[in-house]
Amino acid sequence: MKKCLTTSLLGLMVMGFCATDVLARTKKFESPDHYFTLSFFINPWSVGYKHRISPNMYLTGNLDYLGHREDLTFQAGAAYMVPRKFLIFRFFGGGGLEYSRNNGYMYPYLMVGTKLWIFHFDIVHPLMRNSKPGYRFGFIFSL
């Protein structure tokens, strides 16, 4: 409980300090309406879609193909894209529900990622006992 509270407070502080027009001389960032992601450098192969619902909030959906003998997972959730760049990276984070085709379970997950030009890197961690985080690295395109 203490970790969850600390993480939540830290996330709120980051969103507050990185919001647009908080600091002097900020550039207006106009986020695209849609993002399409393809990940195949690191297992699992993944296809994803992000749809903007407010200036920095996105609804997300991802299909992760783990292999024909393993599983196919579907993740649906929301992500917040930090409106400021840190060096050359644009960070985002969020969460949602993960559904497994073979096992039939549905668990929440947390996601943290970064976008750099046409590349993206995500870390997805299902919130279930004895689970390991998943990684995605691939291309991201704005539509």
VMD Tcl script that draws the C-alpha trace (Angstrom):
set ca {
  {0.00 0.00 0.00}
  {2.86 2.34 0.85}
  {4.53 1.73 -2.53}
  {1.28 2.40 -4.38}
  {0.70 5.66 -2.49}
  {4.28 6.83 -3.07}
  {4.11 5.98 -6.78}
  {0.77 7.79 -7.14}
  {2.05 10.94 -5.43}
  {5.22 10.93 -7.53}
  {3.15 10.54 -10.71}
  {0.89 13.46 -9.74}
  {3.92 15.65 -9.05}
  {5.47 14.80 -12.43}
  {2.19 15.57 -14.23}
  {1.84 18.85 -12.35}
  {5.34 20.09 -13.05}
  {5.34 18.91 -16.66}
  {1.92 20.26 -17.62}
  {1.83 22.77 -20.41}
  {2.16 26.46 -19.56}
  {3.44 25.82 -16.03}
  {6.96 27.02 -16.75}
  {8.00 30.20 -18.54}
  {8.86 30.02 -22.25}
  {7.21 26.69 -22.93}
  {6.51 25.50 -26.44}
  {3.02 24.35 -27.18}
  {3.02 20.64 -27.96}
  {0.22 19.57 -30.23}
  {-0.10 15.82 -29.85}
  {-1.34 13.78 -32.84}
  {-4.82 12.29 -32.80}
  {-3.68 8.70 -33.44}
  {-0.59 6.55 -33.02}
  {-0.01 3.14 -34.57}
  {2.75 0.91 -33.13}
  {4.55 -2.15 -34.50}
  {6.92 -4.06 -32.24}
  {8.93 -7.04 -33.39}
  {12.51 -6.49 -32.23}
  {11.86 -7.98 -28.78}
  {9.50 -10.90 -28.18}
  {6.44 -10.60 -28.14}
  {5.41 -9.35 -31.55}
  {2.92 -6.59 -30.96}
  {0.51 -4.31 -32.80}
  {-0.99 -1.34 -31.01}
  {-3.20 1.69 -31.46}
  {-3.50 4.87 -29.40}
  {-6.44 7.26 -29.86}
  {-6.38 10.74 -28.31}
  {-9.38 11.59 -26.13}
  {-8.05 14.81 -24.57}
  {-4.89 16.91 -25.13}
  {-2.53 14.38 -23.48}
  {-4.70 11.32 -22.74}
  {-4.96 8.34 -25.07}
  {-7.08 5.20 -25.16}
  {-4.81 2.28 -26.00}
  {-5.16 -1.21 -27.37}
  {-2.40 -3.77 -27.99}
  {-2.25 -7.34 -29.29}
  {0.83 -9.29 -28.18}
  {1.59 -12.50 -30.04}
  {3.76 -14.71 -27.83}
  {3.87 -17.71 -30.17}
  {1.53 -20.32 -31.61}
  {2.10 -22.64 -28.62}
  {2.19 -19.87 -26.03}
  {-0.54 -17.25 -26.00}
  {-2.12 -14.17 -27.54}
  {-2.88 -11.33 -25.13}
  {-5.04 -8.26 -25.61}
  {-4.46 -5.12 -23.55}
  {-6.88 -2.21 -23.36}
  {-6.38 0.86 -21.25}
  {-5.41 4.51 -21.09}
  {-2.09 6.34 -21.30}
  {-0.94 9.84 -20.39}
  {1.72 11.40 -22.62}
  {3.86 13.92 -20.75}
  {3.55 17.15 -22.75}
  {7.25 18.08 -22.40}
  {10.32 16.44 -23.86}
  {13.12 15.30 -21.55}
  {16.28 15.65 -23.61}
  {15.08 13.99 -26.84}
  {12.54 11.58 -25.30}
  {8.79 11.96 -24.87}
  {7.52 9.78 -21.99}
  {4.11 8.25 -21.39}
  {2.58 5.95 -18.81}
  {-0.71 4.32 -18.09}
  {-2.54 1.14 -17.30}
  {-5.53 -1.00 -18.07}
  {-6.66 -4.62 -18.33}
  {-4.85 -7.53 -19.97}
  {-6.80 -10.52 -21.30}
  {-5.19 -13.86 -22.18}
  {-6.69 -15.96 -24.98}
  {-5.44 -19.38 -23.83}
  {-5.59 -18.95 -20.06}
  {-8.70 -16.80 -19.95}
  {-7.46 -14.55 -17.16}
  {-8.00 -10.82 -16.94}
  {-5.55 -8.77 -14.87}
  {-4.70 -5.10 -14.58}
  {-1.34 -3.90 -15.85}
  {0.89 -0.84 -15.64}
  {2.79 0.57 -18.60}
  {5.67 3.04 -18.90}
  {7.17 4.00 -22.23}
  {9.10 6.48 -24.27}
  {8.90 7.75 -27.81}
  {11.89 8.88 -29.83}
  {11.30 10.03 -33.39}
  {9.82 6.87 -35.04}
  {10.84 4.41 -32.29}
  {9.14 3.50 -29.04}
  {10.04 1.40 -26.03}
  {7.43 0.14 -23.52}
  {7.64 -1.79 -20.29}
  {4.38 -3.54 -19.42}
  {3.98 -5.15 -16.01}
  {0.86 -7.26 -15.25}
  {-0.27 -6.85 -11.65}
  {-0.53 -10.52 -10.78}
  {1.51 -12.73 -8.52}
  {4.75 -14.16 -9.97}
  {4.45 -12.20 -13.21}
  {7.34 -10.85 -15.22}
  {7.29 -7.55 -17.08}
  {7.05 -7.54 -20.84}
  {9.01 -5.29 -23.15}
  {8.13 -3.79 -26.51}
  {10.53 -2.07 -28.89}
  {9.56 -1.05 -32.38}
  {8.15 1.64 -34.60}
  {5.51 4.25 -33.80}
  {3.69 6.25 -36.46}
  {1.29 9.14 -36.02}
  {-1.71 9.05 -38.31}
}
mol new
graphics top color blue
foreach p $ca { graphics top sphere $p radius 0.5 }
foreach p [lrange $ca 0 end-1] q [lrange $ca 1 end] { graphics top cylinder $p $q radius 0.2 }
display resetview
